[in-house]
Amino acid sequence: MSEQEIPEIPQWLHFVLISDRAGSAAYIGAGFFFSPVLAVLSPWPALTAACWVIIGLAGLWLGLLGIAMAAGLAMVLRAGDEIPEDYWRSIIDYPTTAQPRVSTRLDNRPASA
């Protein structure tokens, strides 16, 4: 593949990758919320079951996103394409070019001085 050629990446794969990243972070964060909630709601089995249904559905959604992600990435690899670095950086909101940090402090000097 030459530098000029853009690989054919399914349009839906970008949505799946971003949703999986955000969903995984939210699922981990929700674990910190649901843990004490389940402890408080344990005397009421119906509410505890409702919480477990919510947790299970969120886990199922993440599992389906994982399957879709694997299928999309397999489609790209099977076509013989490679996903460029800039595409991955767009998923995680990472700048495409590294910009050196410049200090505005007047007393900035090297540590060896």
C-alpha positions in Angstrom: 0.0 0.0 0.0 1.5 3.4 -1.0 1.5 6.5 1.2 -1.1 8.2 -1.1 -3.7 5.4 -0.9 -6.4 5.6 1.6 -7.7 2.3 2.9 -11.3 1.4 2.7 -12.5 1.5 6.3 -16.3 0.9 6.9 -18.0 4.1 8.0 -19.8 2.4 10.8 -16.5 1.1 12.3 -15.7 4.6 13.5 -19.0 4.8 15.4 -18.4 1.3 16.9 -14.9 2.1 18.0 -15.9 5.4 19.7 -19.0 3.8 21.3 -17.0 0.9 22.6 -14.4 3.2 24.1 -16.9 5.5 25.7 -19.2 2.6 26.8 -16.3 0.7 28.4 -15.3 3.8 30.4 -18.9 4.4 31.5 -19.4 0.7 32.4 -16.3 0.8 34.7 -17.5 4.1 36.2 -21.0 2.8 36.7 -19.5 -0.1 38.6 -18.5 2.3 41.3 -22.0 3.6 41.4 -23.9 0.3 41.3 -21.8 -1.4 44.0 -23.2 0.7 46.9 -26.6 0.9 45.2 -26.9 -2.8 45.1 -25.9 -3.0 48.8 -28.5 -0.5 49.8 -31.2 -2.1 47.6 -30.6 -5.6 48.7 -33.6 -5.7 51.1 -35.9 -5.2 48.0 -35.4 -8.1 45.5 -37.4 -6.4 42.7 -35.2 -3.3 42.8 -32.0 -5.4 43.0 -33.2 -7.5 40.0 -33.9 -4.3 38.1 -30.4 -3.1 38.7 -28.9 -6.4 37.6 -31.0 -6.2 34.4 -29.6 -2.7 33.7 -26.0 -4.0 34.3 -26.6 -7.0 32.2 -28.1 -5.1 29.3 -25.1 -2.6 29.3 -22.7 -5.6 29.3 -24.6 -7.2 26.4 -24.4 -3.9 24.5 -20.6 -3.8 25.0 -20.4 -7.4 23.9 -22.2 -6.6 20.7 -20.0 -3.6 20.1 -17.0 -5.9 20.6 -18.3 -8.4 18.0 -19.0 -5.5 15.6 -15.6 -4.1 16.2 -13.9 -7.4 15.5 -15.9 -7.9 12.4 -15.1 -4.4 11.1 -11.4 -4.8 11.8 -11.4 -8.2 10.2 -13.0 -6.8 7.0 -10.3 -4.2 6.8 -7.5 -6.7 7.3 -9.0 -9.2 4.9 -9.0 -6.5 2.2 -5.3 -6.2 2.8 -5.5 -2.7 4.1 -3.9 -1.2 7.1 -5.6 1.4 9.3 -3.4 4.5 9.5 -2.1 6.0 12.7 -4.1 9.2 12.2 -7.3 7.1 12.2 -6.5 5.6 15.6 -5.6 9.0 17.0 -9.0 10.4 15.8 -10.7 7.7 17.9 -9.0 8.7 21.1 -8.9 12.5 20.4 -5.1 12.5 20.4 -3.5 15.3 18.4 -2.2 14.2 15.0 1.1 16.0 15.3 3.1 16.4 18.5 3.6 20.0 19.4 6.4 20.8 21.8 5.3 22.5 25.0 6.7 26.0 25.4 7.0 27.5 28.8 6.0 31.1 29.3 7.8 31.4 32.6 10.6 34.0 32.6 12.8 32.0 35.0 12.6 28.9 32.9 16.1 27.3 32.6 17.5 23.8 32.2 17.9 21.6 35.2 21.6 21.4 34.7 22.1 25.1 35.0 
